[in-house]
Amino acid sequence: MIEVANGDATEKYIQDLRSDGYAIFRALIERECAASLRRLRAVVVDDWRYMSGLELIPDAVGAMLERAPRIIFPLVSHPLLLGFAEAAMGPVVQLDSAVLAGDPPSSTAEVNGPVMWHRDRFGSVPPDEYVKPASIVFIGYLQDMTIEMGQLRVIPGSHRRPDRLPASSIRLDVENQRRLELGAGDVVALHHNLLHSGGVNTSDRE
């Protein structure tokens, strides 16, 4: 049986999710595990290129639980994350997917702007109130996310307001956005209706 954190341990994170649409779990991924994941990313990218016959580097490789269960399962069944998910969504939580993603440096961008503002799968323009998430995306970072690396941007509270962005703004910084300062080992949980965007990578590395 998988251990699940109790309500006291998850209460702060649940409050953050309800009010802002996201919650940050600091230093949840241990340094050794992060190093293993970085090595694994290189291996699965090489395998993907071999199987596809393509030279490009994929931004994400999926089915990671099946590819590397000894590394991935302890993460997706982490007691605090699982307890949080159950407190936010209900007692029956199902894993949709586990991917290892990377973003190569941009060869054209001069300014680190948003890649594209969006709501995640199952997302819709919400009513003017909080609704229980239909899905939660957990993003774990394996390096410090500087401005140049492409910090995650969010519009706090947009998961419980009928906020819309015009098509002309989906790749532009907006006034009410917040850049999240996330470091190696941090995990952020996103409500499926939260407007958010990654940033263009203007550094010199993935």
C-alpha positions in Angstrom: 0.0 0.0 0.0 1.3 3.4 -0.9 1.7 5.9 1.9 -0.2 9.2 1.6 0.4 12.4 3.5 -2.3 13.5 5.9 -4.4 16.7 5.6 -2.2 18.7 8.0 0.8 18.1 5.7 -1.0 19.2 2.6 -3.2 22.1 3.9 -0.9 24.9 3.0 -0.4 23.6 -0.6 -4.2 23.1 -1.0 -4.8 26.7 0.1 -2.2 27.9 -2.5 -3.9 25.9 -5.2 -7.3 27.3 -4.3 -6.1 30.9 -4.1 -3.4 31.2 -6.8 -3.9 28.1 -9.0 -0.5 26.6 -8.2 1.5 25.2 -5.3 5.3 24.9 -5.0 7.0 22.0 -3.2 10.5 23.1 -2.5 13.5 20.7 -2.8 11.3 17.7 -3.2 13.6 15.9 -5.7 16.9 15.0 -4.0 20.1 15.9 -5.7 21.1 12.3 -6.5 17.7 11.6 -8.0 17.9 14.8 -10.1 21.3 13.6 -11.4 19.8 10.2 -12.3 16.9 11.9 -14.2 19.3 14.1 -16.2 21.3 11.0 -17.2 18.1 9.2 -18.0 17.0 12.1 -20.2 20.2 11.7 -22.3 19.6 8.0 -22.7 16.0 8.2 -23.7 16.7 11.0 -26.2 19.3 8.9 -27.8 16.9 5.9 -28.0 14.2 8.1 -29.4 16.5 9.4 -32.2 17.7 5.9 -33.0 14.1 4.5 -33.3 12.8 7.5 -35.2 15.8 7.9 -37.5 15.7 11.6 -36.9 18.6 13.8 -35.7 16.4 16.4 -33.9 16.1 16.3 -30.1 12.6 15.8 -28.9 11.2 18.2 -26.4 9.6 15.4 -24.4 9.9 11.6 -24.2 6.8 9.9 -22.7 6.0 6.5 -21.1 8.7 7.1 -18.5 7.1 5.0 -15.8 7.3 2.0 -18.2 10.8 2.9 -19.4 12.3 3.4 -15.9 10.0 2.3 -13.1 12.7 2.2 -10.4 13.4 5.9 -10.9 10.0 7.2 -11.8 7.6 5.3 -9.5 9.0 6.7 -6.3 8.4 10.2 -7.7 4.8 9.8 -9.0 3.9 8.0 -5.8 5.6 10.5 -3.4 3.5 10.6 -0.3 3.2 14.4 -0.2 2.3 14.8 -3.8 -0.1 11.9 -3.7 -1.7 13.2 -0.5 -2.0 16.7 -2.1 -3.6 15.3 -5.3 -6.1 13.3 -3.3 -7.0 16.3 -1.1 -7.4 18.5 -4.2 -9.2 16.0 -6.5 -10.8 13.3 -4.4 -9.8 9.8 -3.2 -9.4 8.2 -6.6 -6.3 9.6 -8.4 -5.0 8.2 -11.7 -1.7 8.8 -13.3 -2.1 10.1 -16.9 1.5 10.2 -18.0 5.1 10.8 -17.0 7.5 12.5 -19.4 11.0 13.8 -19.4 11.1 17.1 -21.1 13.8 19.6 -22.2 13.9 22.8 -24.1 16.9 23.5 -26.3 18.4 27.1 -26.6 16.6 29.3 -29.1 18.6 30.1 -32.1 16.5 33.2 -33.0 15.0 34.7 -29.9 16.7 37.7 -28.4 14.3 38.3 -25.5 13.0 35.7 -23.1 9.3 35.9 -23.7 6.4 33.5 -23.1 6.3 30.5 -25.4 2.5 30.5 -25.3 -0.1 31.2 -22.7 -2.5 28.4 -22.3 -4.7 26.2 -20.0 -3.9 22.5 -19.9 -5.8 19.6 -21.2 -9.4 19.5 -19.9 -9.0 23.2 -19.3 -11.7 25.7 -20.2 -12.6 29.3 -19.3 -13.7 28.9 -15.7 -16.8 30.4 -14.0 -16.2 33.2 -11.6 -15.5 30.7 -8.8 -13.1 27.9 -7.8 -13.8 24.5 -9.2 -12.1 21.2 -8.3 -9.3 20.4 -10.7 -10.0 17.8 -13.3 -6.3 17.3 -13.6 -3.1 18.5 -12.0 0.2 18.8 -13.8 3.3 18.4 -11.6 6.5 19.8 -13.1 9.8 18.9 -11.4 12.9 20.9 -12.2 16.3 19.4 -12.6 18.2 22.7 -12.7 17.8 26.3 -11.4 15.5 28.1 -13.7 17.0 31.5 -14.3 15.4 34.2 -16.5 17.6 33.1 -19.4 16.6 29.5 -19.0 12.9 30.4 -19.4 11.1 30.7 -16.1 7.6 29.5 -15.7 5.0 32.3 -15.8 1.6 32.1 -14.3 -1.4 34.4 -14.0 -2.4 33.9 -10.4 -6.1 33.4 -9.8 -6.9 32.8 -13.5 -8.1 29.3 -12.6 -11.2 30.8 -10.9 -11.9 33.8 -13.1 -13.2 33.9 -16.7 -9.9 35.4 -17.9 -9.2 35.4 -21.6 -6.1 36.6 -23.6 -6.5 37.9 -27.1 -4.6 35.9 -29.8 -2.2 38.8 -30.2 -1.0 38.4 -26.5 -0.5 34.7 -26.2 3.3 35.1 -26.8 3.7 38.4 -24.9 4.4 39.2 -21.3 1.2 40.4 -19.6 0.8 42.9 -16.7 -0.7 40.5 -14.1 1.7 37.6 -14.7 4.1 36.2 -12.1 7.5 34.6 -12.9 8.2 31.7 -10.6 11.6 31.4 -9.1 12.2 27.6 -9.2 15.4 25.7 -8.4 16.8 22.3 -8.9 14.6 19.8 -7.1 11.5 22.0 -6.8 8.1 20.7 -8.0 5.2 23.0 -9.0 1.6 21.7 -9.2 -0.7 23.5 -11.7 -4.5 23.6 -11.6 -5.7 22.6 -15.1 -7.5 25.9 -15.6 -4.6 28.1 -14.7 -3.2 30.3 -17.5 0.5 29.7 -17.6 3.4 29.6 -20.0 7.0 28.5 -20.1 9.6 31.0 -21.3 11.8 31.0 -24.3 15.2 29.5 -23.5 17.8 32.2 -24.4 20.6 30.5 -22.5 23.4 28.4 -24.1 22.2 25.0 -22.8 19.1 22.8 -22.6 
